[in-house]
Amino acid sequence: MAVVEAHITGTVWKIECAVGDAIEEGDTVAILESMKMEMPVEAEDGGTVTEIVCTEGQAVSEGDPLVVLE
């Protein structure tokens, strides 16, 4: 199991995956907005999305879990 975490503090602007999607290393799973800039969050490992822990518009801190991969 791998957890994709926020790499910056910001707001979840867009979720780019759905439960059941096959994700490869480097795929964008979400986009965070911070300081009026859009920052993609990429998966460090491949796998299948089993859970999306965040919602669009949610404020997150660096290190918060966003997506769980199996």
N, CA, C and O atoms as a CHARMM CRD file, in Angstrom:
* protein
*
  280
    1    1 MET  N      0.84300  -1.17500   0.00000 PROA 1      0.00000
    2    1 MET  CA     0.00000   0.00000   0.00000 PROA 1      0.00000
    3    1 MET  C      0.89200   1.24400   0.00000 PROA 1      0.00000
    4    1 MET  O      1.88100   1.31600   0.73000 PROA 1      0.00000
    5    2 ALA  N      0.52700   2.20800  -0.82400 PROA 2      0.00000
    6    2 ALA  CA     1.26400   3.47200  -0.89200 PROA 2      0.00000
    7    2 ALA  C      0.28200   4.62000  -0.69100 PROA 2      0.00000
    8    2 ALA  O     -0.86600   4.55800  -1.13200 PROA 2      0.00000
    9    3 VAL  N      0.74400   5.65300  -0.02900 PROA 3      0.00000
   10    3 VAL  CA    -0.08300   6.83000   0.20600 PROA 3      0.00000
   11    3 VAL  C      0.56800   8.01000  -0.50600 PROA 3      0.00000
   12    3 VAL  O      1.75000   8.29000  -0.30000 PROA 3      0.00000
   13    4 VAL  N     -0.20400   8.70200  -1.34200 PROA 4      0.00000
   14    4 VAL  CA     0.27900   9.91200  -1.99600 PROA 4      0.00000
   15    4 VAL  C     -0.07700  11.07200  -1.07500 PROA 4      0.00000
   16    4 VAL  O     -1.24000  11.26900  -0.72200 PROA 4      0.00000
   17    5 GLU  N      0.94900  11.83900  -0.69000 PROA 5      0.00000
   18    5 GLU  CA     0.75900  12.92500   0.27500 PROA 5      0.00000
   19    5 GLU  C      0.93800  14.28400  -0.38500 PROA 5      0.00000
   20    5 GLU  O      1.59600  14.41000  -1.41800 PROA 5      0.00000
   21    6 ALA  N      0.34200  15.29500   0.23100 PROA 6      0.00000
   22    6 ALA  CA     0.52700  16.67300  -0.22300 PROA 6      0.00000
   23    6 ALA  C      1.97500  17.07100   0.00900 PROA 6      0.00000
   24    6 ALA  O      2.51700  16.82700   1.08700 PROA 6      0.00000
   25    7 HSD  N      2.60200  17.67400  -0.97600 PROA 7      0.00000
   26    7 HSD  CA     3.99100  18.10200  -0.83400 PROA 7      0.00000
   27    7 HSD  C      4.10600  19.57500  -0.43400 PROA 7      0.00000
   28    7 HSD  O      5.20100  20.06800  -0.16200 PROA 7      0.00000
   29    8 ILE  N      2.97400  20.26700  -0.40000 PROA 8      0.00000
   30    8 ILE  CA     2.92400  21.66300   0.03100 PROA 8      0.00000
   31    8 ILE  C      1.60800  21.89400   0.77800 PROA 8      0.00000
   32    8 ILE  O      0.67400  21.10000   0.66800 PROA 8      0.00000
   33    9 THR  N      1.54800  22.97500   1.52700 PROA 9      0.00000
   34    9 THR  CA     0.30000  23.39400   2.15600 PROA 9      0.00000
   35    9 THR  C     -0.49300  24.17500   1.12300 PROA 9      0.00000
   36    9 THR  O      0.05100  25.04800   0.44700 PROA 9      0.00000
   37   10 GLY  N     -1.77700  23.86400   1.00000 PROA 10     0.00000
   38   10 GLY  CA    -2.60800  24.55700   0.02300 PROA 10     0.00000
   39   10 GLY  C     -4.02500  24.03000   0.04600 PROA 10     0.00000
   40   10 GLY  O     -4.48500  23.47700   1.04400 PROA 10     0.00000
   41   11 THR  N     -4.71000  24.21000  -1.07200 PROA 11     0.00000
   42   11 THR  CA    -6.08800  23.76700  -1.23600 PROA 11     0.00000
   43   11 THR  C     -6.14400  22.77400  -2.38900 PROA 11     0.00000
   44   11 THR  O     -5.50900  22.98200  -3.42300 PROA 11     0.00000
   45   12 VAL  N     -6.90500  21.69000  -2.21300 PROA 12     0.00000
   46   12 VAL  CA    -7.07800  20.72200  -3.29300 PROA 12     0.00000
   47   12 VAL  C     -7.92200  21.40400  -4.36600 PROA 12     0.00000
   48   12 VAL  O     -9.11200  21.65000  -4.17100 PROA 12     0.00000
   49   13 TRP  N     -7.30000  21.70200  -5.48800 PROA 13     0.00000
   50   13 TRP  CA    -7.98400  22.39800  -6.57300 PROA 13     0.00000
   51   13 TRP  C     -8.75200  21.40900  -7.44100 PROA 13     0.00000
   52   13 TRP  O     -9.89300  21.66600  -7.82500 PROA 13     0.00000
   53   14 LYS  N     -8.11100  20.25500  -7.75400 PROA 14     0.00000
   54   14 LYS  CA    -8.75200  19.25600  -8.61200 PROA 14     0.00000
   55   14 LYS  C     -8.19500  17.87700  -8.30100 PROA 14     0.00000
   56   14 LYS  O     -6.99200  17.71900  -8.09000 PROA 14     0.00000
   57   15 ILE  N     -9.06600  16.88600  -8.27300 PROA 15     0.00000
   58   15 ILE  CA    -8.65700  15.49100  -8.12100 PROA 15     0.00000
   59   15 ILE  C     -8.61600  14.89600  -9.52400 PROA 15     0.00000
   60   15 ILE  O     -9.59700  14.97200 -10.26400 PROA 15     0.00000
   61   16 GLU  N     -7.49200  14.31000  -9.88400 PROA 16     0.00000
   62   16 GLU  CA    -7.25700  13.83000 -11.24500 PROA 16     0.00000
   63   16 GLU  C     -7.39200  12.31000 -11.38800 PROA 16     0.00000
   64   16 GLU  O     -6.99300  11.75300 -12.41100 PROA 16     0.00000
   65   17 CYS  N     -7.94800  11.63700 -10.38400 PROA 17     0.00000
   66   17 CYS  CA    -8.08800  10.18600 -10.46100 PROA 17     0.00000
   67   17 CYS  C     -9.39600   9.77400  -9.78800 PROA 17     0.00000
   68   17 CYS  O    -10.05600  10.57900  -9.13000 PROA 17     0.00000
   69   18 ALA  N     -9.75000   8.51200  -9.96600 PROA 18     0.00000
   70   18 ALA  CA   -10.95600   7.96000  -9.34700 PROA 18     0.00000
   71   18 ALA  C    -10.61300   6.59700  -8.75400 PROA 18     0.00000
   72   18 ALA  O     -9.64200   5.96200  -9.16400 PROA 18     0.00000
   73   19 VAL  N    -11.40800   6.15500  -7.79600 PROA 19     0.00000
   74   19 VAL  CA   -11.20200   4.82900  -7.20600 PROA 19     0.00000
   75   19 VAL  C    -11.27500   3.78600  -8.31900 PROA 19     0.00000
   76   19 VAL  O    -12.19800   3.78000  -9.13300 PROA 19     0.00000
   77   20 GLY  N    -10.28300   2.91100  -8.33000 PROA 20     0.00000
   78   20 GLY  CA   -10.21500   1.86100  -9.34800 PROA 20     0.00000
   79   20 GLY  C     -9.26900   2.18100 -10.49200 PROA 20     0.00000
   80   20 GLY  O     -8.92800   1.29300 -11.27300 PROA 20     0.00000
   81   21 ASP  N     -8.83200   3.44500 -10.60800 PROA 21     0.00000
   82   21 ASP  CA    -7.89600   3.82000 -11.66900 PROA 21     0.00000
   83   21 ASP  C     -6.53500   3.18600 -11.44100 PROA 21     0.00000
   84   21 ASP  O     -6.06400   3.08400 -10.30800 PROA 21     0.00000
   85   22 ALA  N     -5.90400   2.75800 -12.53800 PROA 22     0.00000
   86   22 ALA  CA    -4.52100   2.27600 -12.48500 PROA 22     0.00000
   87   22 ALA  C     -3.60900   3.48700 -12.62400 PROA 22     0.00000
   88   22 ALA  O     -3.72500   4.25200 -13.58100 PROA 22     0.00000
   89   23 ILE  N     -2.70500   3.65900 -11.67000 PROA 23     0.00000
   90   23 ILE  CA    -1.80200   4.79700 -11.62700 PROA 23     0.00000
   91   23 ILE  C     -0.37300   4.29700 -11.79100 PROA 23     0.00000
   92   23 ILE  O      0.01200   3.29600 -11.18800 PROA 23     0.00000
   93   24 GLU  N      0.40800   4.99000 -12.60000 PROA 24     0.00000
   94   24 GLU  CA     1.82000   4.66700 -12.75400 PROA 24     0.00000
   95   24 GLU  C      2.65700   5.72100 -12.04900 PROA 24     0.00000
   96   24 GLU  O      2.19700   6.83900 -11.81700 PROA 24     0.00000
   97   25 GLU  N      3.86900   5.36500 -11.71400 PROA 25     0.00000
   98   25 GLU  CA     4.78500   6.31800 -11.08900 PROA 25     0.00000
   99   25 GLU  C      4.88900   7.56400 -11.96100 PROA 25     0.00000
  100   25 GLU  O      5.11900   7.46500 -13.16700 PROA 25     0.00000
  101   26 GLY  N      4.72000   8.73500 -11.35200 PROA 26     0.00000
  102   26 GLY  CA     4.80700   9.99700 -12.07600 PROA 26     0.00000
  103   26 GLY  C      3.47900  10.54500 -12.56000 PROA 26     0.00000
  104   26 GLY  O      3.41200  11.69100 -13.00600 PROA 26     0.00000
  105   27 ASP  N      2.40400   9.74100 -12.48100 PROA 27     0.00000
  106   27 ASP  CA     1.08300  10.23200 -12.87800 PROA 27     0.00000
  107   27 ASP  C      0.58400  11.28100 -11.88800 PROA 27     0.00000
  108   27 ASP  O      0.81100  11.16200 -10.68400 PROA 27     0.00000
  109   28 THR  N     -0.09000  12.30200 -12.39400 PROA 28     0.00000
  110   28 THR  CA    -0.68500  13.32600 -11.53300 PROA 28     0.00000
  111   28 THR  C     -1.98100  12.78100 -10.94900 PROA 28     0.00000
  112   28 THR  O     -2.85800  12.34200 -11.69200 PROA 28     0.00000
  113   29 VAL  N     -2.11100  12.80600  -9.61500 PROA 29     0.00000
  114   29 VAL  CA    -3.32400  12.31600  -8.96100 PROA 29     0.00000
  115   29 VAL  C     -4.20000  13.45300  -8.45700 PROA 29     0.00000
  116   29 VAL  O     -5.40500  13.28200  -8.27400 PROA 29     0.00000
  117   30 ALA  N     -3.58700  14.62100  -8.23200 PROA 30     0.00000
  118   30 ALA  CA    -4.34500  15.78400  -7.75600 PROA 30     0.00000
  119   30 ALA  C     -3.56300  17.04700  -8.10200 PROA 30     0.00000
  120   30 ALA  O     -2.36800  17.00100  -8.39300 PROA 30     0.00000
  121   31 ILE  N     -4.26400  18.17000  -8.06400 PROA 31     0.00000
  122   31 ILE  CA    -3.62000  19.46300  -8.26400 PROA 31     0.00000
  123   31 ILE  C     -3.94300  20.32400  -7.05300 PROA 31     0.00000
  124   31 ILE  O     -5.10500  20.50800  -6.69100 PROA 31     0.00000
  125   32 LEU  N     -2.88800  20.85000  -6.43200 PROA 32     0.00000
  126   32 LEU  CA    -3.05500  21.72700  -5.28300 PROA 32     0.00000
  127   32 LEU  C     -2.86500  23.17300  -5.72400 PROA 32     0.00000
  128   32 LEU  O     -2.07200  23.45800  -6.62200 PROA 32     0.00000
  129   33 GLU  N     -3.59200  24.07400  -5.09300 PROA 33     0.00000
  130   33 GLU  CA    -3.43000  25.50500  -5.33000 PROA 33     0.00000
  131   33 GLU  C     -2.79400  26.09700  -4.09000 PROA 33     0.00000
  132   33 GLU  O     -3.28700  25.93000  -2.97400 PROA 33     0.00000
  133   34 SER  N     -1.68600  26.79300  -4.30600 PROA 34     0.00000
  134   34 SER  CA    -0.98500  27.43800  -3.19900 PROA 34     0.00000
  135   34 SER  C     -0.37700  28.73200  -3.72500 PROA 34     0.00000
  136   34 SER  O      0.31700  28.72900  -4.74200 PROA 34     0.00000
  137   35 MET  N     -0.63400  29.81200  -3.04800 PROA 35     0.00000
  138   35 MET  CA    -0.11900  31.12300  -3.43800 PROA 35     0.00000
  139   35 MET  C     -0.48900  31.45400  -4.89100 PROA 35     0.00000
  140   35 MET  O      0.31700  32.00300  -5.64200 PROA 35     0.00000
  141   36 LYS  N     -1.72700  31.10600  -5.26700 PROA 36     0.00000
  142   36 LYS  CA    -2.27800  31.36400  -6.60000 PROA 36     0.00000
  143   36 LYS  C     -1.53000  30.62500  -7.71300 PROA 36     0.00000
  144   36 LYS  O     -1.57900  31.02500  -8.87600 PROA 36     0.00000
  145   37 MET  N     -0.83700  29.54100  -7.34400 PROA 37     0.00000
  146   37 MET  CA    -0.15900  28.69600  -8.32200 PROA 37     0.00000
  147   37 MET  C     -0.73900  27.28700  -8.23200 PROA 37     0.00000
  148   37 MET  O     -1.03800  26.80300  -7.14000 PROA 37     0.00000
  149   38 GLU  N     -0.89600  26.63500  -9.37200 PROA 38     0.00000
  150   38 GLU  CA    -1.36900  25.25900  -9.41000 PROA 38     0.00000
  151   38 GLU  C     -0.16600  24.32800  -9.42600 PROA 38     0.00000
  152   38 GLU  O      0.71400  24.44200 -10.27900 PROA 38     0.00000
  153   39 MET  N     -0.14300  23.39700  -8.46000 PROA 39     0.00000
  154   39 MET  CA     0.98000  22.48500  -8.30200 PROA 39     0.00000
  155   39 MET  C      0.49200  21.04000  -8.41500 PROA 39     0.00000
  156   39 MET  O     -0.29000  20.59600  -7.57400 PROA 39     0.00000
  157   40 PRO  N      0.93300  20.29600  -9.43500 PROA 40     0.00000
  158   40 PRO  CA     0.51100  18.89300  -9.55200 PROA 40     0.00000
  159   40 PRO  C      1.14700  18.03300  -8.46400 PROA 40     0.00000
  160   40 PRO  O      2.28900  18.25500  -8.06200 PROA 40     0.00000
  161   41 VAL  N      0.38300  17.04700  -7.99800 PROA 41     0.00000
  162   41 VAL  CA     0.89700  16.05700  -7.04100 PROA 41     0.00000
  163   41 VAL  C      1.00700  14.74500  -7.80400 PROA 41     0.00000
  164   41 VAL  O      0.00700  14.20900  -8.28300 PROA 41     0.00000
  165   42 GLU  N      2.22000  14.23500  -7.91100 PROA 42     0.00000
  166   42 GLU  CA     2.47800  13.02000  -8.67500 PROA 42     0.00000
  167   42 GLU  C      2.68400  11.82200  -7.76000 PROA 42     0.00000
  168   42 GLU  O      3.22000  11.94400  -6.65800 PROA 42     0.00000
  169   43 ALA  N      2.24800  10.66500  -8.23700 PROA 43     0.00000
  170   43 ALA  CA     2.43900   9.41900  -7.49100 PROA 43     0.00000
  171   43 ALA  C      3.91400   9.01800  -7.53300 PROA 43     0.00000
  172   43 ALA  O      4.54900   9.06000  -8.58700 PROA 43     0.00000
  173   44 GLU  N      4.44200   8.63500  -6.39100 PROA 44     0.00000
  174   44 GLU  CA     5.83200   8.17000  -6.33000 PROA 44     0.00000
  175   44 GLU  C      5.92300   6.68500  -6.65300 PROA 44     0.00000
  176   44 GLU  O      6.99800   6.18600  -6.98800 PROA 44     0.00000
  177   45 ASP  N      4.79800   5.97200  -6.55500 PROA 45     0.00000
  178   45 ASP  CA     4.72900   4.55000  -6.85800 PROA 45     0.00000
  179   45 ASP  C      3.50500   4.30900  -7.73700 PROA 45     0.00000
  180   45 ASP  O      2.58600   5.12600  -7.78100 PROA 45     0.00000
  181   46 GLY  N      3.50900   3.18100  -8.43000 PROA 46     0.00000
  182   46 GLY  CA     2.34500   2.78900  -9.20800 PROA 46     0.00000
  183   46 GLY  C      1.39900   1.94900  -8.37000 PROA 46     0.00000
  184   46 GLY  O      1.77300   1.44900  -7.30900 PROA 46     0.00000
  185   47 GLY  N      0.18400   1.79700  -8.84500 PROA 47     0.00000
  186   47 GLY  CA    -0.79700   0.97300  -8.14800 PROA 47     0.00000
  187   47 GLY  C     -2.20400   1.31200  -8.58800 PROA 47     0.00000
  188   47 GLY  O     -2.40800   2.05700  -9.54600 PROA 47     0.00000
  189   48 THR  N     -3.16700   0.76100  -7.88100 PROA 48     0.00000
  190   48 THR  CA    -4.58100   1.01600  -8.14200 PROA 48     0.00000
  191   48 THR  C     -5.13200   1.88400  -7.02600 PROA 48     0.00000
  192   48 THR  O     -4.88500   1.62400  -5.84900 PROA 48     0.00000
  193   49 VAL  N     -5.88200   2.92000  -7.39900 PROA 49     0.00000
  194   49 VAL  CA    -6.47100   3.81900  -6.40400 PROA 49     0.00000
  195   49 VAL  C     -7.52700   3.04400  -5.62200 PROA 49     0.00000
  196   49 VAL  O     -8.49200   2.54200  -6.19900 PROA 49     0.00000
  197   50 THR  N     -7.34000   2.94800  -4.29800 PROA 50     0.00000
  198   50 THR  CA    -8.31500   2.25900  -3.45100 PROA 50     0.00000
  199   50 THR  C     -9.13800   3.23600  -2.61900 PROA 50     0.00000
  200   50 THR  O    -10.23700   2.90900  -2.17000 PROA 50     0.00000
  201   51 GLU  N     -8.59300   4.45500  -2.41400 PROA 51     0.00000
  202   51 GLU  CA    -9.31000   5.44100  -1.61000 PROA 51     0.00000
  203   51 GLU  C     -8.81200   6.83700  -1.95100 PROA 51     0.00000
  204   51 GLU  O     -7.61400   7.05500  -2.12700 PROA 51     0.00000
  205   52 ILE  N     -9.74200   7.77600  -2.04300 PROA 52     0.00000
  206   52 ILE  CA    -9.40000   9.18400  -2.18900 PROA 52     0.00000
  207   52 ILE  C     -9.75600   9.83400  -0.86200 PROA 52     0.00000
  208   52 ILE  O    -10.92500   9.89400  -0.48200 PROA 52     0.00000
  209   53 VAL  N     -8.73400  10.32100  -0.15900 PROA 53     0.00000
  210   53 VAL  CA    -8.88400  10.77900   1.21500 PROA 53     0.00000
  211   53 VAL  C     -9.29400  12.25200   1.29100 PROA 53     0.00000
  212   53 VAL  O     -9.77100  12.70400   2.33200 PROA 53     0.00000
  213   54 CYS  N     -9.11300  13.00100   0.20600 PROA 54     0.00000
  214   54 CYS  CA    -9.40100  14.43600   0.21300 PROA 54     0.00000
  215   54 CYS  C    -10.58500  14.75100  -0.70000 PROA 54     0.00000
  216   54 CYS  O    -11.06100  13.89600  -1.44600 PROA 54     0.00000
  217   55 THR  N    -11.04000  15.98000  -0.62300 PROA 55     0.00000
  218   55 THR  CA   -12.10700  16.45700  -1.50800 PROA 55     0.00000
  219   55 THR  C    -11.66200  17.76700  -2.14800 PROA 55     0.00000
  220   55 THR  O    -10.83800  18.49100  -1.58800 PROA 55     0.00000
  221   56 GLU  N    -12.20600  18.06600  -3.31200 PROA 56     0.00000
  222   56 GLU  CA   -11.88100  19.32700  -3.96900 PROA 56     0.00000
  223   56 GLU  C    -12.34100  20.48100  -3.08300 PROA 56     0.00000
  224   56 GLU  O    -13.44900  20.46300  -2.54500 PROA 56     0.00000
  225   57 GLY  N    -11.48500  21.47200  -2.94100 PROA 57     0.00000
  226   57 GLY  CA   -11.76800  22.62300  -2.09400 PROA 57     0.00000
  227   57 GLY  C    -11.26600  22.48500  -0.66500 PROA 57     0.00000
  228   57 GLY  O    -11.31400  23.44400   0.10400 PROA 57     0.00000
  229   58 GLN  N    -10.78600  21.30300  -0.30400 PROA 58     0.00000
  230   58 GLN  CA   -10.29800  21.04900   1.05900 PROA 58     0.00000
  231   58 GLN  C     -8.91200  21.64800   1.25900 PROA 58     0.00000
  232   58 GLN  O     -8.05100  21.53300   0.38600 PROA 58     0.00000
  233   59 ALA  N     -8.69600  22.28000   2.39700 PROA 59     0.00000
  234   59 ALA  CA    -7.37100  22.77100   2.76500 PROA 59     0.00000
  235   59 ALA  C     -6.54300  21.60400   3.29600 PROA 59     0.00000
  236   59 ALA  O     -7.02500  20.81700   4.11000 PROA 59     0.00000
  237   60 VAL  N     -5.30300  21.49400   2.83800 PROA 60     0.00000
  238   60 VAL  CA    -4.40600  20.42900   3.28900 PROA 60     0.00000
  239   60 VAL  C     -3.06300  21.02900   3.69000 PROA 60     0.00000
  240   60 VAL  O     -2.67000  22.09900   3.22400 PROA 60     0.00000
  241   61 SER  N     -2.38200  20.31400   4.56000 PROA 61     0.00000
  242   61 SER  CA    -1.04100  20.70700   4.99200 PROA 61     0.00000
  243   61 SER  C     -0.02500  19.76100   4.36500 PROA 61     0.00000
  244   61 SER  O     -0.37000  18.65900   3.94000 PROA 61     0.00000
  245   62 GLU  N      1.21500  20.19600   4.31200 PROA 62     0.00000
  246   62 GLU  CA     2.27600  19.34900   3.79800 PROA 62     0.00000
  247   62 GLU  C      2.29600  18.03500   4.57700 PROA 62     0.00000
  248   62 GLU  O      2.31200  18.03300   5.80800 PROA 62     0.00000
  249   63 GLY  N      2.29300  16.91000   3.84200 PROA 63     0.00000
  250   63 GLY  CA     2.32600  15.59800   4.47000 PROA 63     0.00000
  251   63 GLY  C      0.96200  14.95200   4.65800 PROA 63     0.00000
  252   63 GLY  O      0.88600  13.77100   4.99700 PROA 63     0.00000
  253   64 ASP  N     -0.12800  15.70900   4.44400 PROA 64     0.00000
  254   64 ASP  CA    -1.47100  15.12700   4.58100 PROA 64     0.00000
  255   64 ASP  C     -1.69900  14.10400   3.45900 PROA 64     0.00000
  256   64 ASP  O     -1.29600  14.33600   2.31900 PROA 64     0.00000
  257   65 PRO  N     -2.34400  12.97600   3.77800 PROA 65     0.00000
  258   65 PRO  CA    -2.63400  11.97800   2.74600 PROA 65     0.00000
  259   65 PRO  C     -3.71700  12.48600   1.79400 PROA 65     0.00000
  260   65 PRO  O     -4.67700  13.13300   2.21500 PROA 65     0.00000
  261   66 LEU  N     -3.54900  12.18500   0.50800 PROA 66     0.00000
  262   66 LEU  CA    -4.52300  12.58100  -0.50400 PROA 66     0.00000
  263   66 LEU  C     -5.18900  11.37500  -1.14400 PROA 66     0.00000
  264   66 LEU  O     -6.41100  11.31900  -1.28000 PROA 66     0.00000
  265   67 VAL  N     -4.35100  10.39500  -1.54000 PROA 67     0.00000
  266   67 VAL  CA    -4.83100   9.22500  -2.27000 PROA 67     0.00000
  267   67 VAL  C     -4.10100   7.97900  -1.76000 PROA 67     0.00000
  268   67 VAL  O     -2.90300   8.02400  -1.48100 PROA 67     0.00000
  269   68 VAL  N     -4.83500   6.86900  -1.64100 PROA 68     0.00000
  270   68 VAL  CA    -4.23700   5.60300  -1.22300 PROA 68     0.00000
  271   68 VAL  C     -4.20400   4.67100  -2.43000 PROA 68     0.00000
  272   68 VAL  O     -5.20800   4.48100  -3.11700 PROA 68     0.00000
  273   69 LEU  N     -3.02300   4.09000  -2.67400 PROA 69     0.00000
  274   69 LEU  CA    -2.82200   3.12900  -3.77300 PROA 69     0.00000
  275   69 LEU  C     -2.53100   1.76000  -3.19800 PROA 69     0.00000
  276   69 LEU  O     -1.92200   1.63800  -2.13600 PROA 69     0.00000
  277   70 GLU  N     -2.96900   0.73300  -3.90400 PROA 70     0.00000
  278   70 GLU  CA    -2.65100  -0.64300  -3.49700 PROA 70     0.00000
  279   70 GLU  C     -1.84400  -1.28900  -4.58600 PROA 70     0.00000
  280   70 GLU  O     -1.46100  -2.45300  -4.46400 PROA 70     0.00000
